Amino acid sequence: MLCRIDPKLYESWVSTIVECVREHDPQSTEMVETAWCEVLEPGIELMKSLY
């Protein structure tokens, strides 16, 4: 299985997700944003390793 997404793009993708959470969730906090990053990280690392 190959992942054809350039690994450089993932940082921007995560930043965009966190920005959307911040913008659309009135209860969002820095802790929530950090949790999003921590939850996404293992999957992103896997996808990067398959590039």
mmCIF file of the N, C-alpha and C atoms, coordinates in Angstrom:
data_MODEL
# 
_entry.id   MODEL 
# 
loop_
_atom_site.group_PDB 
_atom_site.id 
_atom_site.type_symbol 
_atom_site.label_atom_id 
_atom_site.label_alt_id 
_atom_site.label_comp_id 
_atom_site.label_asym_id 
_atom_site.label_entity_id 
_atom_site.label_seq_id 
_atom_site.pdbx_PDB_ins_code 
_atom_site.Cartn_x 
_atom_site.Cartn_y 
_atom_site.Cartn_z 
_atom_site.occupancy 
_atom_site.B_iso_or_equiv 
_atom_site.pdbx_formal_charge 
_atom_site.auth_seq_id 
_atom_site.auth_comp_id 
_atom_site.auth_asym_id 
_atom_site.auth_atom_id 
_atom_site.pdbx_PDB_model_num 
ATOM 1   N N  . MET A 1 1  ? 0.850   -1.184 0.000  1.00 0.00 ? 1  MET A N  1 
ATOM 2   C CA . MET A 1 1  ? 0.000   0.000  0.000  1.00 0.00 ? 1  MET A CA 1 
ATOM 3   C C  . MET A 1 1  ? 0.893   1.243  0.000  1.00 0.00 ? 1  MET A C  1 
ATOM 4   N N  . LEU A 1 2  ? 0.631   2.129  -0.908 1.00 0.00 ? 2  LEU A N  1 
ATOM 5   C CA . LEU A 1 2  ? 1.378   3.376  -0.982 1.00 0.00 ? 2  LEU A CA 1 
ATOM 6   C C  . LEU A 1 2  ? 0.466   4.550  -0.679 1.00 0.00 ? 2  LEU A C  1 
ATOM 7   N N  . CYS A 1 3  ? 1.052   5.556  -0.105 1.00 0.00 ? 3  CYS A N  1 
ATOM 8   C CA . CYS A 1 3  ? 0.326   6.797  0.143  1.00 0.00 ? 3  CYS A CA 1 
ATOM 9   C C  . CYS A 1 3  ? 0.999   7.873  -0.706 1.00 0.00 ? 3  CYS A C  1 
ATOM 10  N N  . ARG A 1 4  ? 0.299   8.411  -1.646 1.00 0.00 ? 4  ARG A N  1 
ATOM 11  C CA . ARG A 1 4  ? 0.906   9.340  -2.605 1.00 0.00 ? 4  ARG A CA 1 
ATOM 12  C C  . ARG A 1 4  ? 0.705   10.804 -2.222 1.00 0.00 ? 4  ARG A C  1 
ATOM 13  N N  . ILE A 1 5  ? 0.544   11.059 -0.948 1.00 0.00 ? 5  ILE A N  1 
ATOM 14  C CA . ILE A 1 5  ? 0.406   12.441 -0.471 1.00 0.00 ? 5  ILE A CA 1 
ATOM 15  C C  . ILE A 1 5  ? 1.768   12.882 0.050  1.00 0.00 ? 5  ILE A C  1 
ATOM 16  N N  . ASP A 1 6  ? 2.271   13.976 -0.485 1.00 0.00 ? 6  ASP A N  1 
ATOM 17  C CA . ASP A 1 6  ? 3.577   14.486 -0.076 1.00 0.00 ? 6  ASP A CA 1 
ATOM 18  C C  . ASP A 1 6  ? 3.575   14.761 1.430  1.00 0.00 ? 6  ASP A C  1 
ATOM 19  N N  . PRO A 1 7  ? 4.508   14.185 2.168  1.00 0.00 ? 7  PRO A N  1 
ATOM 20  C CA . PRO A 1 7  ? 4.550   14.357 3.627  1.00 0.00 ? 7  PRO A CA 1 
ATOM 21  C C  . PRO A 1 7  ? 4.579   15.822 4.086  1.00 0.00 ? 7  PRO A C  1 
ATOM 22  N N  . LYS A 1 8  ? 5.091   16.707 3.235  1.00 0.00 ? 8  LYS A N  1 
ATOM 23  C CA . LYS A 1 8  ? 5.142   18.127 3.598  1.00 0.00 ? 8  LYS A CA 1 
ATOM 24  C C  . LYS A 1 8  ? 3.748   18.737 3.755  1.00 0.00 ? 8  LYS A C  1 
ATOM 25  N N  . LEU A 1 9  ? 2.749   18.104 3.176  1.00 0.00 ? 9  LEU A N  1 
ATOM 26  C CA . LEU A 1 9  ? 1.389   18.661 3.201  1.00 0.00 ? 9  LEU A CA 1 
ATOM 27  C C  . LEU A 1 9  ? 0.643   18.393 4.505  1.00 0.00 ? 9  LEU A C  1 
ATOM 28  N N  . TYR A 1 10 ? 1.086   17.413 5.265  1.00 0.00 ? 10 TYR A N  1 
ATOM 29  C CA . TYR A 1 10 ? 0.340   17.037 6.464  1.00 0.00 ? 10 TYR A CA 1 
ATOM 30  C C  . TYR A 1 10 ? 0.319   18.128 7.531  1.00 0.00 ? 10 TYR A C  1 
ATOM 31  N N  . GLU A 1 11 ? 1.415   18.854 7.683  1.00 0.00 ? 11 GLU A N  1 
ATOM 32  C CA . GLU A 1 11 ? 1.446   19.919 8.686  1.00 0.00 ? 11 GLU A CA 1 
ATOM 33  C C  . GLU A 1 11 ? 0.378   20.972 8.391  1.00 0.00 ? 11 GLU A C  1 
ATOM 34  N N  . SER A 1 12 ? 0.269   21.333 7.123  1.00 0.00 ? 12 SER A N  1 
ATOM 35  C CA . SER A 1 12 ? -0.752  22.303 6.719  1.00 0.00 ? 12 SER A CA 1 
ATOM 36  C C  . SER A 1 12 ? -2.153  21.750 6.944  1.00 0.00 ? 12 SER A C  1 
ATOM 37  N N  . TRP A 1 13 ? -2.341  20.476 6.665  1.00 0.00 ? 13 TRP A N  1 
ATOM 38  C CA . TRP A 1 13 ? -3.643  19.823 6.840  1.00 0.00 ? 13 TRP A CA 1 
ATOM 39  C C  . TRP A 1 13 ? -4.067  19.842 8.302  1.00 0.00 ? 13 TRP A C  1 
ATOM 40  N N  . VAL A 1 14 ? -3.146  19.476 9.195  1.00 0.00 ? 14 VAL A N  1 
ATOM 41  C CA . VAL A 1 14 ? -3.461  19.485 10.627 1.00 0.00 ? 14 VAL A CA 1 
ATOM 42  C C  . VAL A 1 14 ? -3.743  20.914 11.090 1.00 0.00 ? 14 VAL A C  1 
ATOM 43  N N  . SER A 1 15 ? -2.947  21.860 10.645 1.00 0.00 ? 15 SER A N  1 
ATOM 44  C CA . SER A 1 15 ? -3.176  23.260 11.020 1.00 0.00 ? 15 SER A CA 1 
ATOM 45  C C  . SER A 1 15 ? -4.560  23.728 10.591 1.00 0.00 ? 15 SER A C  1 
ATOM 46  N N  . THR A 1 16 ? -4.985  23.305 9.405  1.00 0.00 ? 16 THR A N  1 
ATOM 47  C CA . THR A 1 16 ? -6.301  23.682 8.898  1.00 0.00 ? 16 THR A CA 1 
ATOM 48  C C  . THR A 1 16 ? -7.415  23.056 9.738  1.00 0.00 ? 16 THR A C  1 
ATOM 49  N N  . ILE A 1 17 ? -7.242  21.808 10.130 1.00 0.00 ? 17 ILE A N  1 
ATOM 50  C CA . ILE A 1 17 ? -8.242  21.159 10.993 1.00 0.00 ? 17 ILE A CA 1 
ATOM 51  C C  . ILE A 1 17 ? -8.348  21.889 12.319 1.00 0.00 ? 17 ILE A C  1 
ATOM 52  N N  . VAL A 1 18 ? -7.212  22.191 12.929 1.00 0.00 ? 18 VAL A N  1 
ATOM 53  C CA . VAL A 1 18 ? -7.216  22.888 14.221 1.00 0.00 ? 18 VAL A CA 1 
ATOM 54  C C  . VAL A 1 18 ? -7.841  24.270 14.071 1.00 0.00 ? 18 VAL A C  1 
ATOM 55  N N  . GLU A 1 19 ? -7.553  24.951 12.985 1.00 0.00 ? 19 GLU A N  1 
ATOM 56  C CA . GLU A 1 19 ? -8.146  26.261 12.729 1.00 0.00 ? 19 GLU A CA 1 
ATOM 57  C C  . GLU A 1 19 ? -9.672  26.157 12.615 1.00 0.00 ? 19 GLU A C  1 
ATOM 58  N N  . CYS A 1 20 ? -10.159 25.131 11.926 1.00 0.00 ? 20 CYS A N  1 
ATOM 59  C CA . CYS A 1 20 ? -11.611 24.922 11.789 1.00 0.00 ? 20 CYS A CA 1 
ATOM 60  C C  . CYS A 1 20 ? -12.249 24.635 13.144 1.00 0.00 ? 20 CYS A C  1 
ATOM 61  N N  . VAL A 1 21 ? -11.601 23.826 13.952 1.00 0.00 ? 21 VAL A N  1 
ATOM 62  C CA . VAL A 1 21 ? -12.122 23.544 15.293 1.00 0.00 ? 21 VAL A CA 1 
ATOM 63  C C  . VAL A 1 21 ? -12.201 24.842 16.088 1.00 0.00 ? 21 VAL A C  1 
ATOM 64  N N  . ARG A 1 22 ? -11.135 25.623 16.059 1.00 0.00 ? 22 ARG A N  1 
ATOM 65  C CA . ARG A 1 22 ? -11.087 26.894 16.786 1.00 0.00 ? 22 ARG A CA 1 
ATOM 66  C C  . ARG A 1 22 ? -12.207 27.829 16.326 1.00 0.00 ? 22 ARG A C  1 
ATOM 67  N N  . GLU A 1 23 ? -12.437 27.853 15.015 1.00 0.00 ? 23 GLU A N  1 
ATOM 68  C CA . GLU A 1 23 ? -13.422 28.767 14.438 1.00 0.00 ? 23 GLU A CA 1 
ATOM 69  C C  . GLU A 1 23 ? -14.863 28.336 14.692 1.00 0.00 ? 23 GLU A C  1 
ATOM 70  N N  . HIS A 1 24 ? -15.135 27.027 14.686 1.00 0.00 ? 24 HIS A N  1 
ATOM 71  C CA . HIS A 1 24 ? -16.514 26.548 14.710 1.00 0.00 ? 24 HIS A CA 1 
ATOM 72  C C  . HIS A 1 24 ? -16.960 25.909 16.020 1.00 0.00 ? 24 HIS A C  1 
ATOM 73  N N  . ASP A 1 25 ? -16.031 25.712 16.944 1.00 0.00 ? 25 ASP A N  1 
ATOM 74  C CA . ASP A 1 25 ? -16.397 25.129 18.236 1.00 0.00 ? 25 ASP A CA 1 
ATOM 75  C C  . ASP A 1 25 ? -16.205 26.180 19.323 1.00 0.00 ? 25 ASP A C  1 
ATOM 76  N N  . PRO A 1 26 ? -17.283 26.751 19.809 1.00 0.00 ? 26 PRO A N  1 
ATOM 77  C CA . PRO A 1 26 ? -17.158 27.814 20.815 1.00 0.00 ? 26 PRO A CA 1 
ATOM 78  C C  . PRO A 1 26 ? -16.525 27.318 22.121 1.00 0.00 ? 26 PRO A C  1 
ATOM 79  N N  . GLN A 1 27 ? -16.499 26.017 22.319 1.00 0.00 ? 27 GLN A N  1 
ATOM 80  C CA . GLN A 1 27 ? -15.901 25.472 23.540 1.00 0.00 ? 27 GLN A CA 1 
ATOM 81  C C  . GLN A 1 27 ? -14.447 25.041 23.333 1.00 0.00 ? 27 GLN A C  1 
ATOM 82  N N  . SER A 1 28 ? -13.916 25.311 22.180 1.00 0.00 ? 28 SER A N  1 
ATOM 83  C CA . SER A 1 28 ? -12.538 24.925 21.888 1.00 0.00 ? 28 SER A CA 1 
ATOM 84  C C  . SER A 1 28 ? -11.567 25.674 22.798 1.00 0.00 ? 28 SER A C  1 
ATOM 85  N N  . THR A 1 29 ? -10.570 24.960 23.238 1.00 0.00 ? 29 THR A N  1 
ATOM 86  C CA . THR A 1 29 ? -9.511  25.531 24.071 1.00 0.00 ? 29 THR A CA 1 
ATOM 87  C C  . THR A 1 29 ? -8.170  25.067 23.512 1.00 0.00 ? 29 THR A C  1 
ATOM 88  N N  . GLU A 1 30 ? -7.104  25.601 24.059 1.00 0.00 ? 30 GLU A N  1 
ATOM 89  C CA . GLU A 1 30 ? -5.771  25.159 23.655 1.00 0.00 ? 30 GLU A CA 1 
ATOM 90  C C  . GLU A 1 30 ? -5.602  23.663 23.927 1.00 0.00 ? 30 GLU A C  1 
ATOM 91  N N  . MET A 1 31 ? -6.202  23.188 24.998 1.00 0.00 ? 31 MET A N  1 
ATOM 92  C CA . MET A 1 31 ? -6.118  21.770 25.332 1.00 0.00 ? 31 MET A CA 1 
ATOM 93  C C  . MET A 1 31 ? -6.826  20.916 24.269 1.00 0.00 ? 31 MET A C  1 
ATOM 94  N N  . VAL A 1 32 ? -7.960  21.377 23.778 1.00 0.00 ? 32 VAL A N  1 
ATOM 95  C CA . VAL A 1 32 ? -8.690  20.661 22.726 1.00 0.00 ? 32 VAL A CA 1 
ATOM 96  C C  . VAL A 1 32 ? -7.855  20.639 21.445 1.00 0.00 ? 32 VAL A C  1 
ATOM 97  N N  . GLU A 1 33 ? -7.254  21.757 21.103 1.00 0.00 ? 33 GLU A N  1 
ATOM 98  C CA . GLU A 1 33 ? -6.427  21.833 19.908 1.00 0.00 ? 33 GLU A CA 1 
ATOM 99  C C  . GLU A 1 33 ? -5.230  20.891 20.012 1.00 0.00 ? 33 GLU A C  1 
ATOM 100 N N  . THR A 1 34 ? -4.617  20.844 21.160 1.00 0.00 ? 34 THR A N  1 
ATOM 101 C CA . THR A 1 34 ? -3.489  19.933 21.388 1.00 0.00 ? 34 THR A CA 1 
ATOM 102 C C  . THR A 1 34 ? -3.938  18.491 21.270 1.00 0.00 ? 34 THR A C  1 
ATOM 103 N N  . ALA A 1 35 ? -5.116  18.195 21.798 1.00 0.00 ? 35 ALA A N  1 
ATOM 104 C CA . ALA A 1 35 ? -5.648  16.827 21.717 1.00 0.00 ? 35 ALA A CA 1 
ATOM 105 C C  . ALA A 1 35 ? -5.858  16.418 20.260 1.00 0.00 ? 35 ALA A C  1 
ATOM 106 N N  . TRP A 1 36 ? -6.381  17.308 19.446 1.00 0.00 ? 36 TRP A N  1 
ATOM 107 C CA . TRP A 1 36 ? -6.553  17.005 18.022 1.00 0.00 ? 36 TRP A CA 1 
ATOM 108 C C  . TRP A 1 36 ? -5.210  16.633 17.400 1.00 0.00 ? 36 TRP A C  1 
ATOM 109 N N  . CYS A 1 37 ? -4.194  17.421 17.666 1.00 0.00 ? 37 CYS A N  1 
ATOM 110 C CA . CYS A 1 37 ? -2.866  17.160 17.105 1.00 0.00 ? 37 CYS A CA 1 
ATOM 111 C C  . CYS A 1 37 ? -2.324  15.815 17.575 1.00 0.00 ? 37 CYS A C  1 
ATOM 112 N N  . GLU A 1 38 ? -2.490  15.531 18.851 1.00 0.00 ? 38 GLU A N  1 
ATOM 113 C CA . GLU A 1 38 ? -1.982  14.275 19.410 1.00 0.00 ? 38 GLU A CA 1 
ATOM 114 C C  . GLU A 1 38 ? -2.709  13.057 18.844 1.00 0.00 ? 38 GLU A C  1 
ATOM 115 N N  . VAL A 1 39 ? -4.011  13.191 18.623 1.00 0.00 ? 39 VAL A N  1 
ATOM 116 C CA . VAL A 1 39 ? -4.794  12.078 18.092 1.00 0.00 ? 39 VAL A CA 1 
ATOM 117 C C  . VAL A 1 39 ? -4.447  11.819 16.626 1.00 0.00 ? 39 VAL A C  1 
ATOM 118 N N  . LEU A 1 40 ? -4.224  12.871 15.865 1.00 0.00 ? 40 LEU A N  1 
ATOM 119 C CA . LEU A 1 40 ? -3.934  12.718 14.439 1.00 0.00 ? 40 LEU A CA 1 
ATOM 120 C C  . LEU A 1 40 ? -2.503  12.238 14.170 1.00 0.00 ? 40 LEU A C  1 
ATOM 121 N N  . GLU A 1 41 ? -1.589  12.530 15.078 1.00 0.00 ? 41 GLU A N  1 
ATOM 122 C CA . GLU A 1 41 ? -0.165  12.275 14.836 1.00 0.00 ? 41 GLU A CA 1 
ATOM 123 C C  . GLU A 1 41 ? 0.177   10.827 14.461 1.00 0.00 ? 41 GLU A C  1 
ATOM 124 N N  . PRO A 1 42 ? -0.300  9.816  15.176 1.00 0.00 ? 42 PRO A N  1 
ATOM 125 C CA . PRO A 1 42 ? 0.085   8.438  14.793 1.00 0.00 ? 42 PRO A CA 1 
ATOM 126 C C  . PRO A 1 42 ? -0.341  8.061  13.374 1.00 0.00 ? 42 PRO A C  1 
ATOM 127 N N  . GLY A 1 43 ? -1.541  8.446  12.979 1.00 0.00 ? 43 GLY A N  1 
ATOM 128 C CA . GLY A 1 43 ? -2.013  8.143  11.627 1.00 0.00 ? 43 GLY A CA 1 
ATOM 129 C C  . GLY A 1 43 ? -1.208  8.881  10.571 1.00 0.00 ? 43 GLY A C  1 
ATOM 130 N N  . ILE A 1 44 ? -0.872  10.119 10.855 1.00 0.00 ? 44 ILE A N  1 
ATOM 131 C CA . ILE A 1 44 ? -0.078  10.905 9.917  1.00 0.00 ? 44 ILE A CA 1 
ATOM 132 C C  . ILE A 1 44 ? 1.320   10.312 9.781  1.00 0.00 ? 44 ILE A C  1 
ATOM 133 N N  . GLU A 1 45 ? 1.899   9.917  10.897 1.00 0.00 ? 45 GLU A N  1 
ATOM 134 C CA . GLU A 1 45 ? 3.226   9.297  10.829 1.00 0.00 ? 45 GLU A CA 1 
ATOM 135 C C  . GLU A 1 45 ? 3.188   8.013  10.013 1.00 0.00 ? 45 GLU A C  1 
ATOM 136 N N  . LEU A 1 46 ? 2.123   7.243  10.138 1.00 0.00 ? 46 LEU A N  1 
ATOM 137 C CA . LEU A 1 46 ? 1.970   6.037  9.343  1.00 0.00 ? 46 LEU A CA 1 
ATOM 138 C C  . LEU A 1 46 ? 1.882   6.389  7.855  1.00 0.00 ? 46 LEU A C  1 
ATOM 139 N N  . MET A 1 47 ? 1.059   7.366  7.526  1.00 0.00 ? 47 MET A N  1 
ATOM 140 C CA . MET A 1 47 ? 0.898   7.752  6.125  1.00 0.00 ? 47 MET A CA 1 
ATOM 141 C C  . MET A 1 47 ? 2.208   8.283  5.548  1.00 0.00 ? 47 MET A C  1 
ATOM 142 N N  . LYS A 1 48 ? 2.957   9.059  6.358  1.00 0.00 ? 48 LYS A N  1 
ATOM 143 C CA . LYS A 1 48 ? 4.257   9.561  5.893  1.00 0.00 ? 48 LYS A CA 1 
ATOM 144 C C  . LYS A 1 48 ? 5.205   8.403  5.612  1.00 0.00 ? 48 LYS A C  1 
ATOM 145 N N  . SER A 1 49 ? 5.166   7.386  6.449  1.00 0.00 ? 49 SER A N  1 
ATOM 146 C CA . SER A 1 49 ? 6.084   6.253  6.270  1.00 0.00 ? 49 SER A CA 1 
ATOM 147 C C  . SER A 1 49 ? 5.755   5.438  5.030  1.00 0.00 ? 49 SER A C  1 
ATOM 148 N N  . LEU A 1 50 ? 4.548   5.563  4.534  1.00 0.00 ? 50 LEU A N  1 
ATOM 149 C CA . LEU A 1 50 ? 4.122   4.826  3.340  1.00 0.00 ? 50 LEU A CA 1 
ATOM 150 C C  . LEU A 1 50 ? 4.360   5.598  2.048  1.00 0.00 ? 50 LEU A C  1 
ATOM 151 N N  . TYR A 1 51 ? 4.848   6.820  2.164  1.00 0.00 ? 51 TYR A N  1 
ATOM 152 C CA . TYR A 1 51 ? 5.053   7.668  0.986  1.00 0.00 ? 51 TYR A CA 1 
ATOM 153 C C  . TYR A 1 51 ? 6.175   7.137  0.132  1.00 0.00 ? 51 TYR A C  1 
# 
